Amino acid sequence: MAKPIVVSIPHELGREEARRRIEEGIGRITHQFGEGVKLTKAWEGDCLAFSAKVVGQAVAGRLDVLEDAVRMEVDLPPFFAMIADKVKGRLKKEGQLMLEKK
């Protein structure tokens, strides 16, 4: 397993609203990918453990919802590790969109 990528996304929503938006956003993203992604997730307090199968590759990670930031750590298989910077950029962008103050 390659070194995990870490993304931290600041927000001004508070822990409860940030968690609600993440839960909603994960549902939307999963729906967009359709049958191509098999996602499992489990909340324990404000920490989300998740794993997914994407194009036959297993991805796993942890997401911590803090009062003023969300910290995500994702373990990429070697197949995706080659494009880790692009994956990290995409995760940060999607996370920022979910957590924008409206």
C-alpha positions in Angstrom: 0.0 0.0 0.0 1.3 3.4 -0.9 1.6 6.3 1.5 -1.8 7.8 2.2 -2.9 11.1 0.9 -4.1 13.6 3.4 -6.5 16.5 2.6 -7.6 19.1 5.1 -10.5 21.3 4.2 -11.3 24.3 6.5 -14.9 25.3 7.0 -17.1 27.7 9.0 -20.1 25.4 9.4 -19.6 23.8 12.8 -19.2 20.1 13.2 -22.9 19.1 12.9 -23.6 21.0 9.7 -20.4 19.8 8.1 -21.2 16.2 8.9 -24.7 16.6 7.5 -23.3 18.0 4.2 -20.7 15.3 3.9 -23.3 12.6 4.3 -25.5 14.3 1.7 -22.6 14.8 -0.6 -21.3 11.3 -0.4 -24.8 10.1 -1.5 -24.7 12.4 -4.5 -21.2 11.4 -5.6 -22.1 7.7 -5.2 -25.2 8.2 -7.3 -23.2 10.0 -10.0 -20.8 7.0 -10.4 -23.7 4.6 -10.4 -22.9 0.9 -10.4 -19.2 1.5 -11.1 -18.4 2.1 -7.4 -19.2 -0.1 -4.5 -19.0 2.0 -1.3 -19.2 1.0 2.3 -19.1 3.5 5.1 -19.6 3.6 8.9 -19.8 6.6 11.2 -18.3 6.3 14.7 -19.1 9.6 16.3 -17.7 12.3 14.0 -15.3 9.9 12.2 -16.2 8.2 9.0 -14.4 5.0 7.9 -15.0 4.2 4.3 -13.9 1.8 1.6 -14.7 1.6 -2.1 -14.0 -0.5 -5.1 -13.3 1.6 -8.1 -12.4 0.0 -11.5 -11.5 -3.2 -9.6 -9.2 -1.3 -7.2 -9.8 -1.1 -3.4 -9.6 2.4 -1.8 -10.0 2.9 1.9 -9.9 6.0 4.1 -10.9 7.9 7.2 -12.6 11.2 7.5 -12.6 13.3 10.7 -15.2 16.1 11.0 -13.8 18.8 13.3 -15.5 22.1 14.4 -13.6 24.1 11.8 -12.1 21.6 9.3 -12.5 18.2 7.8 -9.5 16.0 7.6 -9.5 13.1 5.1 -6.8 10.4 4.8 -7.1 8.0 1.9 -5.0 4.9 1.2 -4.6 4.4 -2.5 -3.6 1.2 -4.2 -0.5 1.3 -6.4 -2.7 1.7 -9.5 -4.0 5.1 -8.2 -0.9 6.1 -6.4 0.6 7.1 -9.7 -2.0 9.9 -9.9 -2.1 10.7 -6.2 -1.7 14.5 -6.8 -4.7 14.5 -9.2 -6.8 12.5 -6.7 -5.8 14.8 -3.9 -6.8 17.8 -5.9 -10.1 16.3 -6.8 -10.9 15.3 -3.2 -10.1 18.8 -2.0 -12.2 20.5 -4.7 -15.2 18.2 -4.1 -14.9 18.7 -0.4 -14.8 22.4 -0.7 -17.9 22.4 -2.8 -19.7 20.3 -0.1 -18.6 22.6 2.7 -19.1 26.0 1.0 -21.0 28.5 3.2 -24.3 29.1 1.6 
